[in-house]
Amino acid sequence: MNSSVLTLPERSNIDSGSWFSKLSAPLRSDILSRATVRRIGDGALLSCRGEPAEDWIGVAKGAVRVSTVSLAGKQVTLTYVEPGTWFGDIALFDGMPRTHDASAHGETTLLSVRKPDFKALLQQHSELYEALLRLNCRRLRLMFDAVEDLNTRPLAARLAKQILLLARAYGIPQGEEVRIGLQLAQEDLAQLLGASRQRVNQELKGFEREGAVRVEPTRLVVLSKDKLLAIASR
């Protein structure tokens, strides 16, 4: 892959990713040399639950919505994969089908490493095994944290924490404010938190009264990170 195929901001997102940036220079170079750039539009489907895994993916721009279908047949969002993050390796390791649906959220740019190239990278770079083990340990820790929060923290604290995470991943500083660039409806936030849209709406109104956030159509603006931190700690 010629690095000029990615725009400078896209390449910066990949290079500065917290996991990717810690790899050795030869491994990073080899991954990029085997990657294909894919630009896809909002809502485009990457993979479906139950399909065989064919590639390993890094997000260079936008977001990937990971979702599942409830027993009632409703599509439910589980998480958004942010720029600089790589995913899809688990199914390539164990040979099992994809566990969830994945689609683009907004205009999205991806780096795709096909399964044979992923296997070749593992054979040629023993470092990659340990790096992916660390990556999956981090995923497990985040999952355990999410389960603990769901069972021990009130919705207001979980919502404040989620907004802070979104601001860190997608925040656009505007003076003293931080606008979250990811377009999310309140229903999307509710799904991430396992709550109803009505309850999330009530909590957001409370955050507005406290001067922590401003709610705009499909956008959130963080007015005070300190106030959100205080709410998240309650």
HELIX and SHEET records of a PDB file:
HELIX    1   1 SER A    3  VAL A    5  5                                   3    
HELIX    2   2 LEU A    8  ASP A   15  1                                   8    
HELIX    3   3 PHE A   20  LYS A   22  5                                   3    
HELIX    4   4 ALA A   25  ARG A   34  1                                  10    
HELIX    5   5 ASP A   89  ASP A   94  1                                   6    
HELIX    6   6 LYS A  115  GLN A  124  1                                  10    
HELIX    7   7 SER A  126  THR A  152  1                                  27    
HELIX    8   8 LEU A  155  TYR A  170  1                                  16    
HELIX    9   9 GLN A  186  LEU A  193  1                                   8    
HELIX   10  10 ARG A  197  ARG A  209  1                                  13    
HELIX   11  11 LYS A  225  ALA A  232  1                                   8    
SHEET    1   A 4 THR A  36  ILE A  40  0                                        
SHEET    2   A 4 THR A 108  ARG A 114 -1                                        
SHEET    3   A 4 ASP A  55  LYS A  61 -1                                        
SHEET    4   A 4 TRP A  86  PHE A  87 -1                                        
SHEET    1   B 4 LEU A  45  SER A  47  0                                        
SHEET    2   B 4 ASP A 101  ALA A 104 -1                                        
SHEET    3   B 4 VAL A  64  VAL A  69 -1                                        
SHEET    4   B 4 GLN A  75  VAL A  81 -1                                        
SHEET    1   C 4 GLY A 171  GLN A 174  0                                        
SHEET    2   C 4 GLU A 177  ILE A 180 -1                                        
SHEET    3   C 4 ARG A 219  VAL A 222 -1                                        
SHEET    4   C 4 VAL A 213  GLU A 216 -1                                        
END                                                                             
